[in-house]
Amino acid sequence: MSNRAIVVGGGAWGLPAALQLQDRGWDVTLLERFEPGGPYASNGGSSRLWRLADTQVWRARAMLGTLAAMERLSERLGEPVFRRAGLLWRDDLSLPAVAEALTAIDQPVEQIEAERVAEAFPGLRPDGRDALFVEQGGVVHADRLLRGALAAFVAAGGDYRPRSRVVGIAPAERSVRVDLADGESIEGDQALVSAGPGTAELLPGLDLSLPLTPYIEQVVYLGDPRVSPPAPDLPGLVDCPIGDEPGIYAMPNGDAGYKVGLDHPLRRLHDGTLGDDLDREERPERTEVIRARVERDLTAITPRVLGAQVCTWTDSGDGDFVIGRTHPSVVLACGDSGEGFKYAAFMGEYLADLVEGGTGDAEFQQHWNPLRFGDMAPREGISAIGRH
């Protein structure tokens, strides 16, 4: 008789983990309040920036592990979920730490002097800061990953239930019960809770309180609609904050244009959880701020707005993921910190290992342990890129 797993949340972590468990012989029920790729989850859009660069060695090592995982997932789905495009990281404070972290994991990195940044990133306006160019940087094909993983999960016999809102989780020593808003309850041997911005409302059943803060974020697509593709195939970009001006992150996105986000959220979600806070309207003032930054700093891109998109991400009290076992029958994965899709393929395997009784990487779990916070309250501000 097969073990039964219940996966709560069909996003960037839950969906690949559900597929991995199904492939390993588990009977898996995947519960998704909306639908993968929808506007209310911690995802949206066809691409995500993948940057190996980080100021911490252990986090860079974790990110490096996602490369092989993306290759395995691409083979499983029959189409690539990652494209290498290179990455330029520009800053005045974090460059030594990023260079040291990349060197520590044996990855090449090129120092770019301030006056030469436009050679590595055509059209980038010099601002007196040096940069690093990372060959391994690229783009995760987010829509392709979600669509392909869901199709593969269903084809493998997985039980997919969209539009299923979970309202309670009741763990026991050797089993777990998941309660739905329509009154149905589902029993399983193990539950993986990967509910993104809706996590906080499920924690009372786990007798757990965590310092989580979900945010609304907006990105803008820019380029010239008269040409195809509308923007040149530039590398990814992390332009860290300078003075009081927030940083930006950006990436190529094919026919949609060049995708740019400001490293500053629009607002917090009401009451610290998804609940019924479903306003995903674009804010024209944010769109204009991003457009103006592109016009000033990214001169190879036509500063014409082709579209905008709003989605969510969830910060934790220290800015690191919250991943691990909370009960004999429950594994929790939340606090994506805006970086969930970078780890999607990796988390499919890592979380499946935890559900099956594995302990995970000792160094990663030291930073990701759900029980590490104590009485810590949600923090007031976020960690800007390069300042973590």
N, C-alpha and C positions, 0 to 999 in steps of 0.2 A: 504494500500500500504506500503510495507516494505521500510525502509531506506536503502540507498546504501552506502557502504563504499568501498574505494579504498585503498588497502594496498600496499605500494611501498617497496619491499624487502621481500623475503621469507626466511630469515635466522632465527637465534635463537630467535629473538623477534617478527618479523613480522609474521612468520608462525603460532606460537601458538596463537597470537592475532587474526589472520584471522580466525582460527578455532573457537576461543571463540566467536567472533562476529557472525559467521555463526550459531553457536549453539544458540545464543540469538535472532535469527530471522532476522538478517540483510541479505541483498543481498550483498555478498562480492566478489570483483574482486581482486585477488592477482597477482601482477606484479613482476616478478623476471627476472633480466637481464640474469642470467645464469640458474642454477638449484640448489635447496637446497643441501648442502653438497659438492658442487663443489669446485675446488681449488682456485677460485678467490674471494670468499666471506670471511666473518669473521667466518669461521668454517672450518672443515676438520678433518677427523679422527673419530674414533668410540667412543672416551671417552673424558671427560673433568673433571679436578679436581674440586671437590666441597669442599670448606673449610669454615666451620663456623667461624674459627678464623679470627679476624681482630683487628686492633688497635683502631677503633672507635666504640662506643656503638651503635650509630644509624645504622651504616652499618652492624654490626653483627645482629641487630634486623631485618633489611631488609632481610639478608641472611637466618635467622631462618624462616622467613615467606615462604621461597621457599620450605621447607620440606613438609608442608601440600599441597602446590600447586603441587608439584611433585607427591604426592599420588593421588590427584584428576586427574591429567593428565594421570597417569598410569592407573587408573580405566577407564578413557575415551577411552584410546587407547587399552586397553586389554593386556598390557604388561608393566613391570616395566621400568621406565626411570632413576632410581637411585639405586645404590647399596652402602650400608654402608661398608666402609673398614677401617675406622679410619684414623687419620692424625697426623703426627708428625711435629711440628713447632719448628725449632731450630734457636736460635738467641742470641745475647748478649745485644741487645738494646730494642727490642720490647716486650719481654716476660711479663713485668709487665702490660703494656697497654692491651695486648691480654688477659691475665688472668682476668684483671678487667672487660673488655668488656664481656667476657663469663659469669663471675659471675653476672654481671648486668642483663643479660637476662636469668638467672637461668639455665645455662647449665654447666654440669660437665666438669672439666678439671684437668688433673693430671700433677703435676710438675715432670720432669725427670732430675735427676742430670747428669752432663756431662759424668761421667764414666759409666752410666747406659743406654745410648741412644741405645745401641745394644740390650738391652732387649725389648725395645718398637718397635724398627725397626731393625730386624735381619741383621747383617752385616754392619751396619752404623759405620763408623770410628769415634771415639771420637775426637773432636778437641778443647776441653776445654770449650765449650759452653753448657749451660743447654738447655732443651727443654720442650715443653708442648705436652701432648698427648690428642687429642680431639676425643672422641668416635664417635661423629656425622659426622666426615669427611667421604668423600666417592667419588664416581665416577658417573657423569652423563653420561648415554648412549646416546651420542649425535646423532649418526647415527640412532638409534632406535627412538629417539624423533622426528627427522626431517622426517624420512620415515613414521612413524606412524601418525604424525600430518597432513602431506600432504595427505595421503590416506584417513584419516577421513574427512578432509576438502572437498575433491572432492566427497566423498561418501555422504556428507551432502548437496551437491548441490552447493558448492563453485566454482567460475569461476577462474581457475588457468591458468595463461598465462606465461609460461617460455619463455626465450629468447626474452623478451620485455624490451627494454631499454628506460627508462624514460628520457626525455630531458628538461621537464619544468613542473612547477606546478603553477597554477593560482587560488588562493583562492578568494572567494567572501564572502559576509556576510552569506549566507545560502547555499552555494554550493561550489564546487571546480572542477577545470578542470585539468586533468593530460594529458600531451602531450607525445607521443611516437616518437621514432626516425623514424618509418616508416610512419609518417604523421597522424596517428590516434590520436584522442582525446577522452578521456573518462570522462564523467560527473558523479559526485557523491555528496552525501550530506556531507560526511566527508572523509578526507584522513588521513591515518596514514603513515608517512614517516619514514621508518626504513631501510634505504639504506646502512647502514654500512659504509665501506670506500668510497663509492660513494656519500656520503651525501653532501659534500661541493659544488659539481657542481649543486646541486638542490636548494641551498640556495638563489640565486639571485631572484628567483620567489617568495620567501617568504620575500623578502626585509630584509634579515638577514645575518649577518656575524658572524661566530663562530670560536674560536681558536681550531681547530681540526687538529690533526696530525696522519694520518694513517701510520702504520708500517708493514713491512714484518717480520714474526717470523718463526722460524724453531724448530721442535721437532724431536727427534730420538727415535727409538724403539730398545731395546737391550735385549739379552738373548741367550740361547743355543738352536739352531734349532733342535737338536737331541732329545729333550724332549718336552712333551706337558703337560701343557703350557710351553713355553720356559723360563719363569721367575717365581720365587716363588710369591705367592699371598701376597705381602707386602702391608702395609698401603700406603696412600698417603704421600707425603713429601713436606714441604716447608723449604728449607735450605737457610736462609736469607744471604745477602752479609756479607763477613768478610774482612775488610780492603778494598783493591782495587779489590777483586775478586767478580764477580757477583754471586748472589744467583742462585739456581736452584729450579725448581718445578717438581714433578714427581708423577706418579700414575700407578697402575696396569692396564693392558690392554689386559688380556686374551691371546689369541693365537697370538696377534701381538707382545707381549713382554712387558717389562716395559718401559713406555713412560716418557721421560725426556726432559725438555726444559731449556735453559739458560735464566735467567731473564735479557736479553739484546737483543734488536731487531737487525735483520740483517741490515736493512736500512729503510729509509722513502720511502713512495710512491712518485713518481714524481708529482710535482705541488700540493701537498697536497690533492690529491684526487685519486680515482681509475682510472678514465679516461680510457686510453688504456695501462696502466702499468700492463701487464699481465705476467711478468716474475716470474715464481714460481719454478725455478730450485734450487735444493738443493745446499748448499755451503759446499764442502768437508771439508774446514778448520773448519767450525762451527761443523760439525759432529764429527770431531776428538777432538775438545775441549770438547764436551759433553761426548764422549766415554772415554776420559782420566779422566774426573771427576768421572764417574761411576767406572772405574777401581780403582781409588784411594779411593773413599769415600763410595761406595755402594758395598761392597765386596761379598754380597750374590748373586749378579747378574753377569752372564757371560758377560764380556765387549765386546761382539760381536754385531756389528750393523746389525739389521735385516731389517731396513728401515728408511726412513726419510720423513718428510712432511713439506711443507711450506704453510702458510696461512697468513691472515692479522688481525690486530686489530687497533682500533682507539683511540688515547688518546685525552682527552679534556684539556683545559687550566689549570684546577685544579685537574685533575685526577678522577673527579666524572662524573657520567652519565649526559646526557643532555636529559631530558624527560619533556614534558609538552605541553600545548596548545600554539601555536604561533599566531593563527588566529581563528575566530569563527568556521572555517571549517577544521582546520588542527591541528593534534597532531604530534609532532616531537619526535623521539626516536633515539639517536645516542650516540657516545662517549662511546663505550662498555668497554673501558679501559682494554681489555684483559679478562674481567670477564663476558661477555655476557651470556655464557651458564650456569653459576652458577644460573642465574636468569631467564632462559628461560620459565619455567612453570609459575613462578610468574608473569613475564611480560605479558604473554598471558592474564591473568586476569586483571592485573593492567592497561595495555594499553587499553584493551577493555572498562574498566570502564571510562577512560579518554575520549575515543571516544564518549561514551554515555552521556558525560556531567559531569562526576564526577570530583572532585577536587584533588583526591589522598590524601595520607598521608601528613599531614602538615609538619612534620619534614623532610620526604624524599624530598618533593617538595622545601623546603628551600635550599637543596643541589643540586637538579636536575634541577631547573628552567632554561629553555633555555635563559632567558633574564638576567641572573645574571652576565654576563661577561663584559658588557659595551664595552670598546675599548681594552680589553685584547688581546694581541697577542699570537699566539701559543707558547708554552714554548719550550725551547731548549732541555731539558732532561726529562726523565720519572721519576716517583716515583718508586723506587725499592720496592720489596715486604718487608713489615715491616717498611717502612720509610714514609708511606703516612700520 
